[in-house]
Structures are given as structure tokens and as C-alpha cells.
């Protein structure tokens, strides 16, 4: 039977060089160096030399956004670097943050396509091609791209209000048999829906051999199986990649070998690519060397309910805005900051898009409804209602909840400033972007003449060394 190796990159979030990454050992977070495109290139090239059968490398997206330098330059220098990896397709999510037209310009400079079966423009035509048929070593491999279904929700923030973005379920169900009719020996879905949604998709749609999953930053130590479909995902930040060796049979695929490969500091790197990356990042070296403050603990985003990095961010915003509480979106991306000095670049990478700080007035009832919506987006029993992010990040507010309770009934108790939440009282709140506090909640929304990065650096400088307080979201 013919064999095929799939190589997967997902949720790079523009981490181009080796960086700190969080690992869990004996129940505690640890930081080790991982990642780097120059090491990923060598690993991919080594696999291609090792095997005699075809190798296909694919990227699930969240590639062009996630670090301060790349966001500031709007991903302009990434295509030339990515083209060295031998990728043959990608999907997307935060890649749309600069607007659809800008993304199309970036993709035009890639030597492989962006695939998205679930995004159309106002006249109903597809923004990007939905599929690609790859012929390798006598095998015909049909690839279906599914972009993140949340892209359309970003509206004017990303300039996506003119797009129609679906969950991709109907499109994939239609495209799988179409690819089979075109002679596909196997079908791969290149997805940025998230692992829970991808499991649901595999259950709903027969005929998918492999789903390369992204969005949820899941480190799958072994392939998951839903029916006949194999699912894999490789963490985030380019700290890991997936290798999946398959035997392709008439009725499906057999997994011969799987590895969640850590791109560790002991791996060789491609010297030429490393030099190119270093040259591109040279204008930002000062920020990587200048100290903004100090932390007494690892600042990471590796936990769902509350995380030290976001405790710092929300505490800084509350100090800067002088509000009762702060709410920030549960973003997953952002490499951890080890205990010790905090550089300006490390702080910037926690909030690379550097949005303005906004304030609003919310009643206690508003807050409860908003946080119940956040819990539903994370813990919904229906995977298609999940949004893939973490619980809203908080400062000045403590939440006690039951994740297993039904929608709208999860919160047991809220405390503001150590006192029980008063549903009738109006509280002042600071937040970052409408992702954190949609306009339907509260009143008197306004932007302050202050951006997140300035607030964060000022707080580190004036109130360090920082010690994260206890977690403020607690499942009881």
C-alpha cells in the first residue's frame, strides 16, 4: 500500500526565532526554549530526506500575526521566510487582522495557496480557493481548507464586515465526495475551527481521512480518532510540529507513526534562514534588550480559567484607568515570560496589536450576563457554540462557577473589591477591544488616550517586581 507523511504547523503566531515556551512537569509550569523557523526548516528537510515516499507539509494558519515586530510591519517580511519551508497550503484566522485585501497581498507572495471553503464576499464568490488536489508519488491527495468561523465576527476591527463566514460544515460535506469523484485517494481537512469543532466535523461528515486541526493550541501527544478520521494538532508558536506517517488504503488510512515533535534548542537550524530572520528583526533588537520591569513568577497564558500573564495585563490596566474592574479577552497566543527581568519586547508580545484602553459603565447584571456568555463560549456542551478562547481575564473581580452547569446558570458568585456583586449597582470597567466587552453591554463606552503597551510598561516600571495574585476564576 502507498505511504504518505504529513507535516503540520499550526498557530505559529509570528514567533520566528527560538523563544521561551511553557511546559508542565509534576503539576508545575516550567519554561524551556523552543521553536524557530530555522529549526523547523531543518526538521522538515530531514524528514523529506529520511523517507522514500511523498511528504506534504501544511499550515493551519494564525501565521501572520502574534508578535509585536510582525504586527507592526503587518506581516510584510514573512512570505519570503515561509516560502523556505516547502509548505503546500494554509488556512487562516488572525491573518485577517490587517484586512482581507492586505492578506490577499501577502498570500500572493507565497508559493502555496490559502484555502478557505467557508468565506465568500458579498456577491457569493469565494474569497480564496476551497480545495487543492496534490499528486505525489502516484497518490492524489485532496485538501480542503476551513478558516476560523469567527473571522466575520470581527467586523470593522478587521474590515471583515463584508464577508460571509460559515462554520464550513455544509461546504466540507459537499466537497469531500467531489474530491473523491475527482480521483482523490485520501482527503485531508486543513482546519482552523478548533479541536472540539473538528471532532464534531469528523463525526458529521463521512469520508474525511485526516483533519489537521488548529486554533485551540492543543498539544496532541497521540492522534485522536473519531470514526475513521484521524485528528492531530501541534500546540502553538512553532514550538511543536506534527509528523504523521500513514498507509493509504482503499477504505481509509492507517497510522504507522505519529510524533508531536518539540522544536527544542538542541535541534540544528538552517544558518541561512536564521540570518535572514535576524536581519528582519534587527530594528526591534533594542526592545528585546531593554528591561521594562521584573516578575517573581512565570507569566504564561497556558491555563483556561485565569493565567499569570493576563493577571499582570489586567492589573496594569486597572491601575492606569482607575476603574473598579478590568475585563480582557482570553487570548491564547503569547510566549511565556520567565521569572526575572521582563524586556519591553516580551511585554509587547503579550498584546502585540497594542489597542487603546477603553472604559464603560456596567451594572452588576450586565457583568453577570457578559461572564455567563464567556463561560458558554468556553464550556458549551455544543462544540459549535464554543469560540476556542479562554475565559475572560479579570482584575478587581473574582468569579466562582460550575463549568458543568447549563448555559446561563454557571456563575455561583461574583465579588468586586471583596464584596458580593450588586446587580443594581453600576461599576466602572476598563477593557481592550470589543472582543472583551461588546457594545451591547453597558453604556458610556469610550477610548482613553492610552494604549495597552504604555499601561503595561508603566505598571511594570513603577510597581515591580510583579507577583501575580491568586487565580480569580475558580471552579467549585
C-alpha positions in Angstrom: 0.0 0.0 0.0 1.3 3.5 -0.7 2.6 5.6 2.1 2.5 9.4 2.9 3.9 11.6 5.6 2.0 14.7 6.6 3.9 17.5 8.4 1.8 20.1 10.3 2.4 23.6 11.5 -0.3 25.5 13.3 -0.8 28.7 15.2 2.8 30.0 14.7 1.6 33.5 15.7 4.7 35.0 14.1 7.2 33.5 16.5 10.1 33.4 14.1 13.1 32.7 16.4 13.6 30.4 19.4 11.7 31.7 22.4 10.5 30.7 25.9 7.7 28.1 25.9 5.8 26.8 28.9 5.9 23.0 29.7 4.1 21.3 32.5 6.1 19.0 34.8 4.9 17.5 38.1 1.9 19.8 38.0 4.0 23.0 37.7 4.8 25.3 34.8 8.4 25.2 33.5 10.0 27.3 30.8 12.3 26.0 28.2 13.5 27.4 24.8 11.6 26.1 21.8 10.6 27.0 18.3 12.2 28.9 15.5 11.6 28.7 11.7 15.2 27.9 11.0 14.9 24.7 13.2 11.5 23.8 11.7 13.0 24.0 8.2 15.8 21.6 9.1 13.4 19.2 10.7 11.1 19.3 7.7 14.0 18.8 5.3 15.4 15.9 7.4 12.0 14.1 7.2 11.9 14.6 3.5 15.4 13.0 3.1 14.6 10.2 5.6 11.6 8.7 3.8 11.3 7.4 0.2 7.6 8.2 0.0 5.8 11.6 -0.5 5.8 14.2 2.2 3.3 17.0 2.3 3.7 20.0 4.7 0.7 22.2 5.6 0.0 25.2 7.8 -3.3 25.6 9.7 -3.0 29.4 10.0 -2.6 32.1 12.6 0.7 32.7 11.0 1.0 36.4 10.0 0.0 37.8 13.5 1.1 37.4 17.1 4.3 39.2 17.9 5.0 43.0 18.1 7.5 43.3 15.3 5.4 41.3 12.8 2.2 43.1 13.7 3.9 46.5 13.4 5.1 45.6 9.9 1.8 43.9 9.1 3.5 40.6 8.2 5.3 42.2 5.3 8.5 40.2 5.5 7.0 36.8 6.4 6.2 35.4 2.9 9.8 35.1 1.8 10.7 33.3 5.1 7.7 31.0 5.0 8.4 30.0 1.4 11.6 28.2 2.5 9.6 25.6 4.5 8.2 23.8 1.5 4.6 24.3 2.6 1.7 23.4 0.2 -1.2 25.2 1.7 -2.5 27.2 4.7 -5.7 28.2 6.4 -6.3 31.4 8.4 -7.7 33.3 11.4 -5.7 36.2 12.9 -4.1 36.5 9.5 -7.2 38.6 8.6 -6.4 41.2 11.3 -4.8 43.6 8.7 -7.9 43.3 6.4 -8.8 40.9 3.7 -7.1 42.9 0.9 -3.8 43.1 2.8 -4.0 39.3 3.5 -4.6 38.6 -0.2 -1.5 40.7 -1.0 0.6 38.6 1.5 -0.8 35.3 0.1 0.0 36.4 -3.5 3.7 36.4 -2.4 3.6 32.8 -1.1 4.4 29.9 -3.3 1.4 28.0 -2.0 -2.3 28.9 -1.6 -4.5 29.9 1.3 -7.5 27.5 1.2 -10.9 28.5 2.7 -14.1 26.9 1.6 -16.2 28.8 4.1 -15.5 32.5 3.2 -17.4 34.3 0.5 -17.7 38.0 -0.5 -20.9 39.9 -0.9 -21.7 38.6 -4.4 -21.3 35.0 -3.2 -17.9 34.2 -4.7 -15.2 32.6 -2.7 -12.5 34.9 -1.3 -9.9 32.1 -1.5 -9.9 28.7 -3.3 -11.6 26.0 -1.2 -9.5 23.0 -2.2 -6.3 21.8 -3.7 -5.5 18.4 -5.3 -1.9 17.3 -4.7 -0.5 14.5 -6.8 2.5 12.9 -5.1 4.1 9.5 -5.9 1.0 8.2 -7.6 -1.2 9.4 -4.8 -3.9 12.0 -5.3 -4.5 13.9 -2.0 -7.4 16.3 -1.8 -7.0 19.1 0.7 -10.0 21.2 1.9 -9.2 24.4 3.8 -11.6 25.7 6.5 -10.8 29.1 8.0 -11.8 30.1 11.5 -15.6 30.8 11.6 -15.0 33.8 14.0 -13.4 35.9 11.3 -16.7 37.5 10.3 -17.5 38.4 13.9 -14.5 40.8 14.0 -16.3 43.2 11.6 -14.9 46.7 11.4 -11.9 45.8 13.7 -10.5 43.7 10.8 -12.5 45.0 7.9 -14.3 41.7 7.5 -17.9 43.0 7.8 -18.4 42.4 4.0 -17.6 38.7 4.3 -19.9 35.8 4.9 -18.0 33.3 7.1 -19.7 29.9 7.9 -18.6 27.0 10.1 -17.8 25.1 7.0 -19.9 22.1 7.8 -22.1 22.1 4.7 -19.2 23.0 2.5 -17.0 20.2 3.7 -19.8 17.7 3.4 -20.2 18.7 -0.2 -16.5 18.9 -1.1 -15.5 15.5 0.3 -17.5 13.5 -2.3 -16.5 16.0 -5.0 -12.8 15.3 -4.3 -13.4 11.6 -4.3 -15.2 11.9 -7.7 -12.1 13.7 -9.0 -10.0 10.7 -8.0 -8.7 11.6 -4.5 -7.2 8.6 -2.8 -7.4 10.4 0.5 -9.0 13.6 1.8 -7.3 16.0 4.3 -9.1 18.9 6.0 -6.8 21.8 6.9 -8.8 23.4 9.6 -8.7 26.4 11.9 -12.0 25.6 13.6 -10.6 24.3 16.9 -10.2 20.7 18.2 -13.8 20.4 19.7 -15.3 21.6 16.4 -13.0 19.4 14.3 -14.1 16.3 16.3 -17.7 17.3 15.7 -17.0 17.8 12.0 -15.4 14.3 11.8 -18.5 12.8 13.4 -20.8 14.7 11.0 -19.0 14.2 7.7 -18.0 10.8 6.5 -15.1 10.3 4.2 -12.5 12.6 5.8 -9.3 10.7 6.3 -7.3 13.3 8.3 -8.1 16.6 10.0 -5.1 18.8 10.6 -6.6 20.9 13.5 -5.6 24.4 14.6 -6.9 27.3 16.7 -7.1 25.7 20.2 -3.3 25.3 20.7 -3.8 21.7 21.7 -0.7 19.5 22.1 -1.9 16.1 21.0 0.6 13.6 22.2 -1.2 10.9 20.2 -3.6 11.1 17.2 -7.3 11.3 18.1 -9.8 9.2 16.2 -13.4 10.0 15.5 -14.8 7.1 13.5 -12.4 6.6 10.6 -11.0 10.1 10.8 -7.6 10.8 12.3 -7.1 14.2 14.0 -3.8 15.9 15.0 -2.8 19.3 16.4 0.6 20.7 17.3 0.4 23.3 20.1 1.4 26.8 19.1 4.1 29.3 18.5 6.1 26.9 16.3 7.3 25.2 19.5 5.9 21.9 18.1 5.1 20.4 14.8 3.3 17.2 13.9 4.7 14.3 11.9 2.1 11.8 10.8 3.2 8.7 8.7 0.3 7.0 7.0 -0.5 4.0 4.9 -3.2 4.8 2.4 -5.7 2.0 1.8 -8.9 1.9 -0.3 -11.1 2.2 2.8 -9.1 4.8 4.8 -5.7 5.4 6.3 -3.6 3.5 8.8 -1.4 5.4 11.2 2.1 4.0 11.1 3.8 6.6 13.2 2.9 9.9 14.9 5.1 12.4 16.7 4.4 15.7 18.3 7.9 17.0 17.7 9.2 19.6 20.1 11.3 22.1 18.2 13.9 22.1 21.1 17.0 24.1 21.5 19.3 21.1 20.7 18.0 20.8 17.1 20.1 22.1 14.2 19.0 25.3 12.5 19.3 26.4 8.9 22.0 29.1 9.1 20.9 31.0 6.1 17.3 31.2 7.2 18.4 32.2 10.7 20.4 35.0 9.3 17.5 36.3 7.2 15.2 36.3 10.2 17.8 38.0 12.4 18.2 40.7 9.7 14.4 41.3 9.5 14.2 41.6 13.3 17.2 43.8 13.8 15.2 47.0 14.0 13.5 45.6 17.1 16.6 44.3 19.0 16.6 47.3 21.3 13.2 46.4 22.6 14.5 42.8 23.2 17.3 44.1 25.3 15.7 47.0 27.2 14.2 46.0 30.6 10.7 47.1 31.3 10.4 45.6 34.8 10.7 42.3 36.7 8.5 39.4 37.6 8.8 37.0 40.5 6.9 34.3 38.8 6.5 32.8 35.3 4.0 34.9 33.3 2.2 32.5 31.0 -1.2 32.1 29.3 -1.3 28.3 29.5 -4.4 27.9 31.6 -8.1 28.3 30.8 -9.6 30.0 33.8 -7.0 32.5 34.8 -3.4 33.0 33.8 -0.5 35.0 35.3 0.3 36.9 32.2 -3.2 38.2 32.0 -3.3 39.0 35.7 -0.4 41.3 35.0 -2.1 42.9 32.0 -5.4 43.4 33.7 -3.8 44.7 36.9 -1.9 47.2 34.8 -5.0 48.4 33.0 -6.9 48.8 36.3 -4.1 50.9 37.7 -3.9 53.1 34.6 -7.6 53.6 34.1 -8.6 53.8 37.8 -11.7 51.6 37.3 -13.4 49.2 39.6 -12.7 46.2 37.3 -11.0 45.2 34.1 -12.0 42.7 31.5 -9.7 41.4 28.8 -10.3 38.8 26.1 -9.0 35.3 26.8 -6.3 35.4 24.0 -4.2 32.2 24.0 -1.2 33.4 22.0 1.9 34.9 23.6 5.0 33.2 24.7 5.6 32.9 28.5 7.9 35.3 30.3 10.3 33.6 32.7 10.7 34.8 36.3 13.3 37.6 36.4 13.7 40.6 34.1 10.9 41.5 31.7 12.0 43.0 28.4 10.0 45.6 26.5 9.6 43.1 23.7 8.3 40.4 25.9 5.7 42.7 27.3 4.8 43.9 23.8 4.3 40.4 22.6 1.6 39.9 25.3 -0.5 42.5 23.5 1.1 42.9 20.1 -1.8 44.8 18.4 -1.5 47.4 21.2 -5.1 48.5 21.2 -6.4 51.6 23.0 -7.7 51.2 26.6 -11.4 51.7 26.7 -13.8 52.2 29.6 -17.5 51.7 30.1 -20.1 51.6 32.9 -21.7 48.2 33.5 -24.3 47.2 36.0 -23.8 44.1 38.1 -26.5 42.4 36.0 -24.5 43.3 32.8 -21.4 41.8 34.2 -23.0 38.6 35.2 -24.6 38.2 31.7 -21.3 39.0 30.0 -19.4 36.5 32.0 -22.1 33.8 31.6 -21.6 34.3 27.8 -17.9 33.9 28.2 -18.3 30.7 30.1 -20.7 29.4 27.4 -18.2 30.2 24.7 -15.6 28.1 26.5 -17.6 25.3 28.1 -20.7 24.9 25.9 -22.0 21.4 25.6 -22.4 22.1 21.8 -18.9 22.3 20.3 -20.3 24.6 17.6 -21.1 27.2 20.2 -17.6 27.2 21.6 -15.3 30.1 20.5 -11.9 28.4 21.3 -10.6 31.1 23.6 -10.1 31.2 27.3 -12.4 32.6 30.0 -12.5 36.4 30.1 -9.4 37.7 32.0 -10.3 39.8 35.1 -8.9 42.2 37.6 -10.8 43.5 40.7 -13.4 40.8 40.2 -13.5 37.2 41.5 -15.8 34.6 39.9 -16.9 31.3 41.3 -18.6 28.9 38.8 -19.6 25.4 37.9 -18.5 24.5 34.4 -20.9 21.6 34.2 -24.0 23.7 34.7 -26.2 24.6 31.8 -25.9 27.8 29.8 -26.7 30.9 31.8 -26.5 29.1 35.1 -22.8 28.5 35.7 -21.9 31.5 37.9 -22.4 30.9 41.6 -21.0 34.1 43.0 -19.2 37.2 41.9 -17.2 39.5 44.1 -16.0 43.1 43.3 -13.4 44.5 45.6 -14.0 41.7 48.1 -17.8 42.3 48.3 -20.7 40.4 46.6 -21.7 41.8 43.3 -24.7 44.1 43.4 -26.9 43.5 40.3 -28.3 47.0 40.5 -25.1 48.9 41.1 -23.1 50.5 38.3 -19.4 49.6 38.1 -16.7 51.3 36.1 -14.7 48.9 33.8 -11.7 49.1 31.6 -11.2 46.8 28.7 -9.3 46.1 25.4 -11.3 45.9 22.2 -14.9 44.9 21.6 -13.8 41.3 22.0 -13.6 41.9 25.7 -16.8 44.0 26.2 -19.2 44.1 23.2 -21.1 47.3 22.8 -24.4 45.7 23.8 -23.1 45.5 27.4 -23.1 48.7 29.5 -23.1 52.3 28.5 -20.7 55.3 28.0 -18.1 53.4 26.1 -15.1 55.5 25.3 -11.5 55.1 24.3 -8.8 56.7 26.5 -5.8 58.5 25.1 -3.7 55.5 26.4 -2.7 52.2 24.8 -2.2 48.8 26.3 1.6 48.7 25.8 2.1 52.0 27.6 -0.1 51.0 30.5 1.8 47.7 30.8 5.3 49.1 30.7 4.4 51.9 33.1 2.9 49.5 35.6 6.0 47.1 35.4 8.3 50.1 35.9 6.5 51.6 38.8 5.1 48.6 40.6 7.5 45.8 40.2 8.8 43.2 40.8 5.4 41.8 39.9 3.9 38.9 41.9 0.7 37.5 40.4 -2.2 37.4 42.8 -4.2 34.2 43.3 -6.4 33.0 40.4 -9.6 35.0 40.2 -11.8 32.5 38.4 -12.5 29.4 40.4 -14.4 26.3 39.6 -16.1 25.0 42.8 
